[in-house]
Amino acid sequence: MRNLRKIAVSCAACLALSNFNMSYFAINVSAEVNEQVEIPPTPLIDDQGIPYYSYNGMLFRLVEKQRTDLNEEAWSWKIIGVEEGIPDNLIIPDKIGDYPVTEIAHDAFSECNVIKSVIIPSSISGVSYSAFENCLSLEKVVINGGEWIDAHAFYDCKSLKQIEIPVSIQEIDEFAFYNTPWLAEKQAENPCVVVNHILIDGSACSGVVQISNDVLSIAPYAFEENESISEVVLSEGVISIGDSAFAFEDEKCNLIRITIPRSVTKIVYTAFSGCKGMIIRGYRTSYAETFANEHGFQFEDIESIGTQIITEPVEKEQESGDFDGDGEIGVADAQNVLSVYTKTLSGGQSALTDAQRKACDVNGDGAVDVADAQLILQYYVKNTLSHTPTDWSELIPK
């Protein structure tokens, strides 16, 4: 059956390819501008008889999409690898012919030491496992959309200093940015590295760790093998604790206690592997107590000892236009505003915090939309690129 399936996929892919005008492919490149580029095709066949396509140093394959709408296109492009001729400043197209580019295969760009920068279009659903692992020359990554970044995605990219991550990314797996200058800089700012409300790394933490109020989830392996932490207090608002988040091998755990609020409703069973003797402190009848009882941890009732968990998030004031709160106003802020806006147009819920909503409603009309994104870009061009000091009041229409 597997061979029949391969033959069927191969034949269907060939049929899909035959629908193209074979004199050229139209490539839609998504970066600062969108343009149609006509290029000669290079259709190839692998050793299993499955066709693939070469463009700009990248190898693509047509794959079937899972569809919820029968009118939706059944095929999309998946990047499966690289070849000689890949540019150092790479822009991944968001469309080839009639079909969108939606996937990057695991290891697709791994150990490619030519690439210095890459722009990933919003058509890509996520960055797969080890997709850019050990790309030693990679310095800058711009991600324009998607929902997840898989484990080891940029692992050991020892030159990677700049990463633009949109607010649409809601899942970041273990060691995605391990051993990158970007992560080191973030750790220097705060040993608990948080991206889009996900605590992705706590390896630089020590002593008693208070998890900030804006964290919704603890990523897999975030504190794994950190022998320097003795106690962790999660603030109200945290919802989930990922796989091996606080795990240890050989029971070397020095973590004495973790305080878990009522808001936590999911803990992967391996979250505290090797933490023998650790105490879980929480509320009676909460998920924390249930987890402790089911997995053999001592439970301590938080109300019986008079301890309180921080319940109200304390958000710092953000400058107008500064979506990510990094103190700078730039292209990434405008892109994030657009990403949030397009998500709401398609029926999704806005993930904006109150501080972000206040900062990014630049024109004060009560909505965060395209007009605000345009104003943020204008502010950036005037003040940063043109070096012309300009106030918001000069840009906002009267």
Secondary structure by P-SEA (a helix, b strand, c coil): caaaaaaaaaaaaaaaaaaccccbbbbbbbccbbbbbbbbbbcccccccbbbbbcccbbbbbbbccccccccccbbbbbcccccccccbbbbbcccccccccccccccccccccccbbbbcccccccccccccccccccbbbbccccccccccccccccccbbbbcccccccccccccccaaaaaaaaaccccccccccccccccccbbbbcccccccccccccccccccbbbbccccccccccccccccccccccbbbbcccccccccccccccccbbbbbbcccaaaaaaaacbbbbbcccccccccccbbbbcccccccccccccccaaaaaaaaaaaaaaaacccccccaaaaaaacccccccccaaaaaaaaaaaaacccccccccccccccc
